[in-house]
């Protein structure tokens, strides 16, 4: 219930922060790839620290050499409760 009361205020503050960062860095954080609901820190680091944003699941799978690991696996167990639209957009399982 508390989130419902504070969300409109927070959303306004985030829009203001986005505007200030754009004025100072020339980068609109809300328009950056991978800056959605869970990407606030990534967007900030990209805009303010010249970090590179990447697709999280692709980075993770490459880092753990998933394709090679999968070839040796007899079974794969995932942690996601359901496959949905976010899964199709690159959300990890």
N, C-alpha and C positions, 0 to 999 in steps of 0.2 A: 504494500500500500504506500509506503514511504517513497518508493521509486516513482510511482505515478505522480506524486506531488512535486518532486524535485526535477523530473525529467524535462519539462518545458523550460525551466530556468537553466539547466545544464546545457540543453541543446542551444539555447541562445548564447551562452558563454562560449561554447565550442565554435559556433559560427563567428563570433567576435575574434577568438584566437586565430581562426583560419584567416580572417581578413588581416589581422596584424602581421602574421607570418608572411602572408602574400606581399604586404606593403614593404616589409623589411628584406625579404629574400627573393621576391619575385615568383615564389612557388605557391600554388594553391593546393594545400594539403588535401582537401576534399576531392580533388580531381586526380590525385595520384593513383596509379594502379596498386592494388592490395592495401588500400587505406580504408577499407570498410569497417564494419563493427568491431573487429578485433585488431584493426590495423592502425590505431591511433599512435602508438609508440613508434611503429615503423614509419608512418607518415612524418612524424616529428623529426625523427633521426634523418630521414631523407631530405627534408626541407632545411633543417638547421645544421646538420653535420655532414652533408654530402654523402650520406650512406646510400647504398644501392638496395632497392626493394626487389625481391624475387618472389615467385610463387612458392609458398611455404611447403606444400606437399612435394613439389618437384625437387626442391632443395633437400628436404629430409630424405626422400627416397634415393636420391643420388648419393648423399652422404653415407647412408648405411648400405649402399650397393644392393638395393632391394631386388633388382632383376636377378642378380647372381644368387642372392639368398633364396629367392623364390624357386629357382631351378632345383635347389637341394631340399626344399620343404615338402613334407608329406601332407601337411594340412596348414591352412592359414586361418587364424582366429582374429577377428577385428573387434574394435572397441566401440564402434558406432552402433547405435540402436536401430537405425533405419537408413536406407539409401533414399536420398531426396534431391531436390533441386540444388542444394548446397554441395552435395557430393559431386554433381556434374560440373560445378564451378571450381573444383579443385580442393574441396574440403577433405582433409585426411580421414581415413577410416580407422 
